Amino acid sequence: MAKRLNPGVAVAGITIAALVGVGFLAAQAANSAPDNRGIARTGTPTPSAVSGAPVPPVYVPPPVPTGSGTGKRVVYSVKAGHVWLVDEAERTLREYRVANAPVKPQPGTYQVTQKKEEAQPGSDGLRITHSVRFGAVQGVPLGFAATDTPLDQIDAGNKPAPSASGTPRPRTSTPAGKQSAGVRSGTEDGAALWAFAPVGTPVIVVP
């Protein structure tokens, strides 16, 4: 004869089984929750440093001016205040900004006539190196040279002085002995030009 199960024991077993099942389901739910649920409750996530950082502008070098000749040459644009070093294959080996001189050359074809690498005082009173002469303008020696003076300071000195009303007015002429047709560049650019252009190298000046 089979032994009869005590009703109290049966109820207790069912209750325990139910509690175990609930606990198992809770554990599964906890394991499936996202790991960053604590951050998500704080609000909108902060953008990462990469996605939130501004993208720096890409430098696009200006092209060699049209009508500036062919072959190995130095191209100088007075209006742009820019120089290009172009080789025989029409490749731009270097291009850079310069500070124009108060006395500016006329557009045309010149050539390197004289070079001096050592430091010396320039016609504008600046300390210069890697001087590359390519003619004269209004009786003033014309050429490129490097200087450690910031170009912005040189450019500021070449701009018209403001009048009392605030409108620009031309500067008064400097004494003949103090006039300068020296085009100034940074030290590295000046050294590159000096090495690139031996005596006789064409220098094309464009507007």
Secondary structure, 3 states (H helix, E strand, C coil): CCCCCCHHHHHHHHHHHHHHHHHHHHHHHHHHCCCCHHHHCCCCCCCCHHHHCCCCCCCCCCCCCCCCCCCCEEEEECCCCEEEEECCCCCEEEEEECECCCCCCCCEEEECCEEECCCEECCCCCEEEEEEEEEEECCEEEEEEEECCCHHHHHHHHCCEECCCCCEECCCCCCHHHCCEEEEECHHHHHHHHHHCCCCCEEEEEC
